Amino acid sequence: MGRFSPSSFLIGFLAAGAVVALPASAAVTSVSSATTATVAGFDGTTPSLTVTPLQFVPGTTIEATSPLSGCANYPSNVHYQIPLDLKWSGSDPDSGMAAYDVYVNYGEERPEVLNTQQTTLRLRAEDVPSPCGGGDSSYKYRIVARDEQGNSASSGYSAPNVAWVWQEDGTNAWQREPLGVAKTGTWRVSPCACSDGGKTLFSTVSGSSVTYYLPSVGAGSDLAVVMGKNSNRAPVAFSVDGGPVQRVDTYSATPQNRMVVWRAPLTTGTHTLRITNSATGSARSRIDVDAVMIAPGRVFG
């Protein structure tokens, strides 16, 4: 896969409404940070603007890794198309909301979307923020909310559109520390060109679990798991730091590879992620772990 040009990489698409529900435990880490306009119609209040940290999108796929064109010294584990959603909301009890403007910064700021009613922007994240040893190639976004009187409020810049990707064995090609991995029960490796990095870690024994020891992250980070889905795949249980279990069924009538099946927000610090085979019968007993991803967020300012 060749390196996208900035223009083609930058173009996301707007998705109406919220694509993935934010869990109740997820703290919103962005609020309106600056009033940028006061006009003749000022009604005494400026809009309230809340921006949610970047989130992975369950139900989407990540592209298979491939070499970085023109960079012979770089490994083949390159991603440029990891879906992330940037979400926001605004309100103004006096004059009402008019529209939102979205600005992107890639060395310098320019408009990305103007005068929109949408509240979600689909981004494409990369795991190579500095390709070929060059400068930072990531993008940052800023939201401006405008009310019917022309008053406005702006967020700070979002975290960059970067995702860290570890393979099923905890390794990472981009000089990041590997994840610690601890397994219980029965696990084996399944090679397949259809998988991220060319293989998955799979289990057909209910109760078998794999625990990943995650690196320290900042506020607003997001965690996701990539798995294979098929007609013989079982339900999976996910738990962060030994907390409440969330179950996802990885059944699919047709094969679906490199699927983002689950996500959760992370608080500041280090964490553990436990993935458990929750099969209830022999007909659908297999789960395939493909990759673990983190979007390293920050508090909007």
C-alpha angles and dihedrals in degrees: 000000000000125000111272117240114244091249096053093040093050097057110097126164131240117242117200116244127341115330097190123031113238110234115245090243093059112104116219105235102188131070134162108297108178140027106219106177139038114180137174090275094057107149098191097267137073124212121277111235127191123183123192119217116256113287134199115238118235112214094039128100133230118224121252114265118258139171120285107247114243095010107097092171093059123089124244097252097101126145127185101160110059107141117235128172125218109199134185143166135198140189140184116186094195110046101006130234120298106182148308133250123205122205127191127207121206101155089318133028124254135161116274101176125001133196096004131157092203121108102196130066118192111218131189111226127206130206093212107073091170109034118198089001092294130130127300109295098184126114130229126200136211127196125211120194119202128194128210091267094055096255114138144193128199135206122218119250118297123239109276121271093259129131127191112220126197123186122237090270092054097254124136125197097209102074095266119135113270118248119252109246128199123180133194125189123008123335133164137178120250115198116212132152085219091069129081107267090006101281147054135211109237140184132189096185118094113235095028110134140187122203124202121201106217127209124249112283137186131243115291096032120145130212128207140173125217117208142162120253127203144143093277096047122118137217115278129211120215126194131175118208091347091298131134116331121241117196127208126182111226094195117129128168088225130031115275116184132197092013123169098228103169142014138181136179119251129215124218114292139034123322145183126228120203120195116191133188104238098183116156099190144017096254092068107023106130131095125181121204111201109168145343119223137190127192101206102221133181137200111278112242 
